[in-house]
């Protein structure tokens, strides 16, 4: 992904629309997240989601974000509180996904 003046939100929406897919990584044990992300990237994905119920989710978000350095944006799924949202952001996450309206999570993300 080339650098631009677009916000992360705009980049995520644009990339997802362009590829038509937002694959999700949910493993039951720590594994090689990079190989899964690489396979998704090689398949055309430019945004991937790591579910927060995956063991080592924050480490996976950080590892993938560092490995792909903006070529593959990392979303975190089912983020239910502002503390978790902040941790995702600090670990390099580009997008917070949540199944309901949680004003505190929205406020935190909008303020960054």
C-alpha positions as CSV (number, residue, x, y, z in Angstrom):
1,X,0.0,0.0,0.0
2,X,1.4,3.3,-1.0
3,X,1.5,6.1,1.6
4,X,-1.1,8.7,1.1
5,X,-2.9,11.5,2.8
6,X,-5.9,9.1,3.4
7,X,-6.9,8.2,6.9
8,X,-6.5,4.7,8.1
9,X,-10.3,4.4,7.9
10,X,-10.3,5.4,4.3
11,X,-7.5,3.0,3.5
12,X,-9.3,0.1,5.2
13,X,-12.6,0.8,3.4
14,X,-10.9,1.3,0.0
15,X,-8.7,-1.8,0.4
16,X,-11.7,-4.0,1.5
17,X,-13.8,-2.7,-1.4
18,X,-11.0,-3.3,-3.9
19,X,-10.4,-6.9,-2.9
20,X,-13.9,-7.7,-1.8
21,X,-12.7,-9.7,1.1
22,X,-11.8,-9.2,4.8
23,X,-10.5,-12.6,6.0
24,X,-10.4,-13.5,9.6
25,X,-7.7,-15.4,11.6
26,X,-9.0,-17.3,14.6
27,X,-6.8,-20.0,15.9
28,X,-7.3,-22.1,19.0
29,X,-3.6,-22.0,20.0
30,X,-0.7,-19.8,19.3
31,X,0.7,-20.6,15.9
32,X,2.6,-19.0,13.1
33,X,0.4,-16.0,12.5
34,X,2.8,-14.6,9.8
35,X,2.3,-17.6,7.6
36,X,-1.5,-17.3,7.8
37,X,-1.3,-13.6,7.1
38,X,1.1,-14.2,4.2
39,X,-1.2,-16.7,2.6
40,X,-4.1,-14.2,2.9
41,X,-1.9,-11.4,1.5
42,X,-0.8,-13.6,-1.4
43,X,-4.4,-14.5,-2.1
44,X,-5.2,-10.7,-2.5
45,X,-6.3,-9.6,1.0
46,X,-5.1,-6.2,2.1
47,X,-6.9,-6.2,5.4
48,X,-7.1,-9.1,7.8
49,X,-8.9,-9.5,11.1
50,X,-7.6,-11.2,14.2
51,X,-10.3,-12.1,16.6
52,X,-9.6,-11.1,20.2
53,X,-10.6,-14.6,21.4
54,X,-7.5,-16.0,19.6
55,X,-4.7,-16.8,22.1
56,X,-1.9,-14.3,21.6
57,X,-4.2,-11.9,19.6
58,X,-2.2,-8.8,20.6
59,X,1.1,-10.4,19.7
60,X,-0.3,-11.5,16.4
61,X,-1.6,-8.0,15.6
62,X,1.8,-6.6,16.4
63,X,3.8,-9.3,14.5
64,X,1.7,-8.9,11.3
65,X,1.7,-5.1,11.5
66,X,5.5,-5.1,11.7
67,X,6.0,-7.8,9.1
68,X,3.8,-6.2,6.5
69,X,4.5,-2.5,7.4
70,X,1.3,-1.0,5.9
71,X,0.9,-3.4,3.0
72,X,-1.5,-5.4,5.1
73,X,-3.7,-3.6,7.6
74,X,-4.7,-5.5,10.7
75,X,-8.2,-5.4,12.3
76,X,-9.1,-6.7,15.7
77,X,-12.4,-8.4,16.0
78,X,-14.9,-8.3,18.8
79,X,-13.3,-5.5,20.8
80,X,-15.7,-4.9,23.7
81,X,-14.1,-2.3,25.9
82,X,-11.9,0.8,25.6
83,X,-8.9,-0.8,27.4
84,X,-8.8,-3.6,24.8
85,X,-9.2,-1.1,22.0
86,X,-6.3,0.9,23.3
87,X,-4.1,-2.2,23.5
88,X,-5.0,-3.1,19.9
89,X,-4.0,0.4,18.8
90,X,-0.7,0.2,20.8
91,X,0.1,-3.1,19.2
92,X,-0.3,-1.8,15.6
93,X,-4.0,-2.5,14.9
94,X,-5.6,-0.4,12.2
95,X,-9.2,-1.2,12.7
96,X,-11.5,-2.1,15.6
97,X,-14.4,-4.3,14.9
98,X,-17.2,-4.7,17.4
99,X,-20.6,-6.4,17.2
100,X,-22.5,-3.7,19.0
101,X,-22.5,0.0,19.9
102,X,-20.1,0.7,22.8
103,X,-19.8,4.5,23.1
104,X,-16.6,4.3,25.1
105,X,-14.8,2.2,22.4
106,X,-16.1,4.6,19.7
107,X,-14.9,7.7,21.6
108,X,-11.5,6.2,22.1
109,X,-11.1,5.2,18.5
110,X,-12.4,8.5,17.2
111,X,-10.0,10.5,19.4
112,X,-6.9,8.9,17.8
